[in-house]
């Protein structure tokens, strides 16, 4: 009979014990009733035993493939990213690619500058490369050029400063030639670079992650990206993008009935962006290099980011997709209830946590925490508003606000067993507490229990005893433990580690005693 089991944290289907040993034993148990004349069945040299072992071996292989096929047939039990992609495609859900981090750039010009400076899409800046970390590239990504008139900027301290220039991590691949159309239906072209950034920005296209053009003679035509060609009419110049399990993106055209076919001989070119990931979440004052903006270099401009870059995230995990996709499907990609707004916002790359609240009869406020924490950047805010443009009711106004991060202070005195290193135990305690307070383990209005900290620390091998002498939220009396043994967060509060403070920077201030080293 089928059993539902947990394997590596995922649900799997195990129909029955069909391994080599159990199959061989089952066949041998049938010998007395099926072949009573076989008297020498225990001999390893008997040719019959060789056959039984071969059949058991083949049955083991067949059973393995049967289990894999059955498991991959259901969303809840599928193990491979390829199967998850195909299952979710049936409900119109596409796994998110890696999300680029965004930041606000400050440009500093000499006081003598009176030029009109124009930033174009693709103008690039970067952090300095270090021994253990390569440089991270950021670009201006808006469709419309950004003009900065230095003559209108008031000098300060011998310089002219332009602030809040929106930039995003990643790189623009411009005018890549995919090939020439052969006039056949359902043409497919694979992009040369992996790591394609794909986001749905609704109708408010302040920027686009991909622009596709076809050129036949002197005629240049732009095509429109759609989530599906099911509603594209005959001759409508639409295309779609599919991203496979290896993050390789493929451009797909219609068949003439659902979406147009590029004219035979037409040259197909595409511009798109690649990048994304946690590497883009760099700290403040690290973007210092002008990589590809000669108009700024000629003027002697300098760049910096006064605040950290936020919102960078790796590609969507299988676990997140399985849990989140049904909520998006139930919303029908239309924002009506608070749950709809939250599900759709979480579907947008770069959004880590969100809480929706109706703050007026026609106003919905989204309290947003970017992936990994931090404040919402101007770029993420503008993109998120554009994303909701064709999903919200016409009369609804969406406002985006940040969340309140509440620092949690924990101090513990840990007694270490003999023959255990104090430093190693200290590291393990810090890691255990950090896991309890990491960004993806906490949420709005969460209650944090003191008992969980005792439980995590006492579970570490080498810990003989522990006494937690401080367990409080910021702005509460120092060196105190909440009398009820719990810290209750407000509706817009998320607990965080005081990472910039020396004693508590790893989640807990640990004092050790005893130990053998």
Buried (B, 14 or more C-beta within 10 A) or exposed (E): EEEEEEEEEBBBBBEEEBEBEBBBEBBBEEBEEEEEEEEEEEEEEBEBBEEBBEEBEEBBEEBEEBBBEBBBEEBEBBBEBEBBBBBBEEEBBBBBBBBBBBBBBBBBBBEEBEBEBEBBBBBBBBBEEEEEEEBBBBBBBBEEEBEBEBEEBEBEEEBBBBEEBBBBBBBBBEEBEBEBBEEEEEBEBEBBBEBBBBBBBBEBEBBBBBBBBBBBEEEEBEBEBBEEBEEBEEEBBBBBBBBBBEBBBBBBBBBBEBBBBBBEEBBBBBBBBBBBBEBBBBEEEBBBBBBBBEBBEEBEBBBBBEBBBBBBBBBBBBEBBBEBBBBBBEBEBEBEBBEBBBBBBBBBBBBBBBBBBEEEEEEBBBBBBBBBBBBBBEBBBBBBBBBBEBBBEEEBEBBBBBBBBBBBBBBBBBBBBEEBBBEBBBEBBBBBBBEBBBBEEBEBEBEBBBEEBBEBBEEBEBBBEBEBEBBBBEEEEEEEBBEEBEBEBEEBBBBBBBEEEEEBBBBBBBEBEBBEE
